[in-house]
Amino acid sequence: MPQCPKCSGQLHELDTHEAVSMDFCSGCKGIWFDAGEAAAYFEMAEDLPELKTALQTALPTDFSCPKCQNLLLEVRFHSGADVMLDYCQACGGLFFDRGEVPVVEQIAGRLESPQSKV
């Protein structure tokens, strides 16, 4: 069972009504999405709508990816929002701290670009 990158607790697989299997940390209440799962969950074309821009301003972290153990990068989810997520450039996974999923849901719902919706 993978470990949470933030609190080292165990990540537990949780199936959602969107048919996405995400990993939930019962310790810090964070959520790990494997590559493609965030896009499916939030009904977007990509996990990070502005990946290229996000990577230009990414900051290194000391947190390890629960899937491949590479260090995560802190990236801005979208240029119009203050939400910072932890991203694994190696496997494409994303870690959401407690409370970030509802904020990203609101942002994803407002994205107007045709390629942002599946």
QUIJOFEN-V543771 format. One record per helix or strand of 3 or more residues. SS is the DSSP state (a for helix, b for strand). FROM is the first residue (numbers start at 1). LEN is the number of residues. If there is no record, write none. Layout:
SS,FROM,LEN
SS,FROM,LEN
This chain:
b,10,6
b,21,5
b,31,3
a,37,6
a,51,6
b,59,6
b,71,6
b,84,4
b,94,3
a,100,11
a,114,3
